[in-house]
Amino acid sequence: MPISEDLSAQITELSVRYNVPIRAAITLPKGNFDPVTKPDRIGEVCMVIRRPNGRLLTASKTFYPAGIYRLLTGGIMPDEPIEAALIRETQEETGLNVEVRRFLAIIEYLVPQHGQPDPSPATPDHPAHKTAYQVFYTFAFLLDELGGTLAPLDSAEQIADFCEILPAELPTLAMALEQVQDDYDTEIRGRWRNWGMFRAIVHRVVYAALSDEAD
């Protein structure tokens, strides 16, 4: 599914204000899990929150496997602007006041549809290839913390703990997510290993984007 005209216009405007993001297109392995199969959204924002000490904020949720932390993300509601979702989700999950510093990345995920055969990756523009997938997007932004008290404001987020990491630790976090146990869980309506492989991607892409900034 191509990006809508409205979404494309938002991306253009955000790129002018906050930097042209790097882009990645990833085909996920077959296997349903939230949030990529939720019918009420086409994507999410990733909040890369930089604290005053230069470290990045990560979080764990009450139902996660032990020791698993990741960058914060939040769903974009139907017809909700990307930037509005970014600020709303930051407030709900952290309670912090932030300033958007940089548009880091757009990741397009191709998600194999349930019951569809695996399409050939050699023919990505073939109509049969397109219909075998749904598309999910992650829009990642670097945010600087300005103030507030770190505490989730929305209990439905089920955040159990926060942890700060150095940007250089993002690949290590990605590896931990890729190696998560391969169990089914009703909270994500899928298998943890599939979820972990998906969640690892944004950490590697954000690391690449921040490394470009450092260069």
C-alpha positions as CSV (number, residue, x, y, z in Angstrom):
1,M,0.0,0.0,0.0
2,P,1.6,3.3,-1.1
3,I,1.9,6.2,1.4
4,S,-1.3,8.4,1.1
5,E,-1.0,11.9,-0.3
6,D,-1.7,13.3,3.2
7,L,1.0,11.2,4.8
8,S,3.4,12.1,2.1
9,A,2.7,15.8,2.6
10,Q,3.3,15.4,6.3
11,I,6.6,13.6,5.7
12,T,7.7,16.4,3.4
13,E,6.8,19.1,5.9
14,L,8.5,17.3,8.8
15,S,11.6,16.7,6.7
16,V,11.9,20.4,6.1
17,R,11.5,21.2,9.7
18,Y,13.5,18.4,11.4
19,N,15.9,16.9,8.8
20,V,15.4,14.4,5.9
21,P,15.2,11.0,7.6
22,I,17.0,7.9,6.4
23,R,14.7,5.2,5.0
24,A,14.6,1.5,5.3
25,A,12.3,-1.1,3.8
26,I,12.1,-4.5,5.6
27,T,10.2,-7.7,4.8
28,L,9.2,-9.3,8.1
29,P,9.1,-13.1,8.5
30,K,5.6,-14.7,8.4
31,G,3.9,-14.7,11.8
32,N,1.2,-12.4,13.2
33,F,1.7,-10.2,16.3
34,D,0.8,-6.8,17.6
35,P,1.2,-4.0,16.7
36,V,1.8,-4.7,13.0
37,T,-1.4,-6.6,12.5
38,K,-3.7,-4.2,14.3
39,P,-6.4,-3.0,11.8
40,D,-6.8,0.5,13.4
41,R,-3.4,1.9,12.4
42,I,-0.9,2.0,9.6
43,G,2.1,2.8,11.8
44,E,3.7,4.2,14.9
45,V,6.1,6.8,16.2
46,C,9.3,5.9,17.9
47,M,10.3,8.4,20.6
48,V,14.1,8.5,20.9
49,I,14.2,10.6,24.0
50,R,17.6,12.1,24.9
51,R,17.9,13.0,28.6
52,P,20.0,15.9,29.8
53,N,22.9,13.5,30.5
54,G,23.0,12.5,26.8
55,R,21.6,9.0,27.5
56,L,18.5,7.6,25.7
57,L,15.4,6.5,27.5
58,T,14.2,2.9,27.1
59,A,11.3,1.1,28.9
60,S,10.1,-2.4,29.8
61,K,6.4,-3.3,30.1
62,T,4.8,-5.5,32.7
63,F,4.2,-8.4,30.4
64,Y,7.7,-8.4,28.6
65,P,10.1,-11.3,29.1
66,A,12.5,-10.6,31.9
67,G,15.2,-8.1,31.2
68,I,13.8,-6.8,27.9
69,Y,13.9,-3.0,27.4
70,R,13.4,-1.1,24.2
71,L,13.0,2.4,22.7
72,L,9.5,3.8,23.3
73,T,6.9,3.6,20.5
74,G,3.2,4.6,20.2
75,G,0.5,4.0,17.7
76,I,-0.7,6.7,15.3
77,M,-4.5,6.8,15.5
78,P,-6.7,7.0,12.4
79,D,-6.4,10.5,10.8
80,E,-4.0,11.7,13.5
81,P,-1.0,13.7,12.3
82,I,2.4,12.1,12.9
83,E,3.7,15.0,15.0
84,A,0.5,15.0,17.1
85,A,0.9,11.3,17.8
86,L,4.6,11.9,18.7
87,I,3.8,14.5,21.4
88,R,0.7,12.7,22.7
89,E,2.5,9.3,23.1
90,T,5.5,10.9,24.7
91,Q,3.3,12.5,27.3
92,E,1.3,9.4,27.9
93,E,4.2,7.1,28.3
94,T,6.8,9.4,30.1
95,G,5.1,12.6,31.4
96,L,8.1,14.5,30.1
97,N,8.2,17.8,28.2
98,V,10.3,17.4,25.1
99,E,11.4,19.3,22.0
100,V,11.6,17.6,18.6
101,R,15.3,17.8,17.5
102,R,15.5,15.5,14.4
103,F,13.5,13.3,12.1
104,L,15.7,10.2,12.2
105,A,14.1,7.5,10.1
106,I,11.1,6.0,8.3
107,I,11.0,2.3,8.3
108,E,8.5,0.5,6.0
109,Y,7.7,-3.0,7.0
110,L,6.1,-5.5,4.6
111,V,4.1,-7.9,6.7
112,P,3.1,-11.2,5.0
113,Q,-0.7,-11.7,5.1
114,H,-2.1,-14.7,7.0
115,G,-2.8,-17.6,4.6
116,Q,-0.8,-16.1,1.7
117,P,2.1,-18.0,0.2
118,D,5.5,-16.4,0.5
119,P,5.9,-14.1,-2.5
120,S,9.2,-14.0,-4.4
121,P,11.4,-11.2,-3.1
122,A,12.8,-11.0,-6.6
123,T,9.5,-9.5,-8.0
124,P,8.6,-6.9,-5.4
125,D,6.6,-4.8,-8.0
126,H,4.4,-7.7,-9.2
127,P,0.8,-7.2,-8.2
128,A,0.6,-10.6,-6.6
129,H,3.6,-9.6,-4.5
130,K,1.9,-6.4,-3.3
131,T,-1.4,-8.0,-2.3
132,A,0.4,-10.7,-0.2
133,Y,1.6,-8.0,2.2
134,Q,0.2,-5.3,4.5
135,V,2.4,-2.3,5.2
136,F,3.3,-0.9,8.6
137,Y,5.5,2.2,9.2
138,T,7.7,3.4,12.0
139,F,8.6,7.1,12.1
140,A,11.5,7.7,14.5
141,F,12.3,11.1,16.0
142,L,15.1,12.3,18.3
143,L,13.5,14.3,21.2
144,D,15.4,16.3,23.8
145,E,14.0,16.3,27.4
146,L,13.2,19.8,28.6
147,G,11.5,19.0,32.0
148,G,8.8,17.2,33.8
149,T,8.8,14.2,36.0
150,L,9.5,10.8,34.4
151,A,6.4,8.7,35.1
152,P,3.8,7.2,32.7
153,L,0.5,9.1,32.8
154,D,-1.5,6.3,31.1
155,S,-1.7,3.1,33.1
156,A,-2.9,1.3,30.0
157,E,0.6,1.6,28.6
158,Q,1.6,-1.0,31.2
159,I,5.1,0.4,31.6
160,A,6.9,-1.3,34.5
161,D,10.4,0.4,34.4
162,F,12.6,2.8,32.6
163,C,16.3,2.5,31.9
164,E,18.8,4.9,30.3
165,I,21.4,3.7,27.7
166,L,24.2,5.3,25.7
167,P,23.5,5.6,22.0
168,A,26.4,3.1,21.4
169,E,24.4,0.5,23.3
170,L,21.5,0.4,20.8
171,P,23.0,-2.6,18.8
172,T,23.3,-4.5,22.1
173,L,19.7,-3.8,22.8
174,A,18.8,-5.0,19.3
175,M,20.6,-8.3,19.8
176,A,18.8,-8.9,23.1
177,L,15.4,-8.4,21.3
178,E,16.5,-10.7,18.5
179,Q,17.3,-13.5,21.0
180,V,14.1,-13.2,23.1
181,Q,12.4,-16.5,24.0
182,D,10.2,-18.1,21.3
183,D,7.0,-18.4,23.2
184,Y,3.4,-17.4,22.3
185,D,1.9,-14.5,24.4
186,T,-1.7,-13.3,24.4
187,E,-0.6,-9.7,25.1
188,I,1.0,-9.4,21.7
189,R,-1.2,-12.0,20.1
190,G,1.8,-13.7,18.6
191,R,5.3,-15.2,19.3
192,W,7.9,-13.2,21.2
193,R,10.7,-14.2,18.7
194,N,8.8,-12.6,15.8
195,W,8.0,-9.5,17.9
196,G,11.7,-9.3,19.0
197,M,13.0,-9.5,15.4
198,F,10.6,-6.7,14.5
199,R,11.4,-4.5,17.4
200,A,15.2,-4.9,16.9
201,I,15.1,-3.2,13.5
202,V,14.3,0.3,14.7
203,H,17.2,0.2,17.2
204,R,19.7,-0.6,14.4
205,V,18.2,2.0,12.1
206,V,18.2,4.7,14.8
207,Y,21.8,3.8,15.7
208,A,22.8,4.3,12.0
209,A,20.9,7.7,11.9
210,L,22.6,8.9,15.1
211,S,26.0,7.7,13.9
212,D,25.5,9.8,10.8
213,E,24.7,12.8,13.0
214,A,27.9,12.2,15.0
215,D,30.0,12.1,11.8
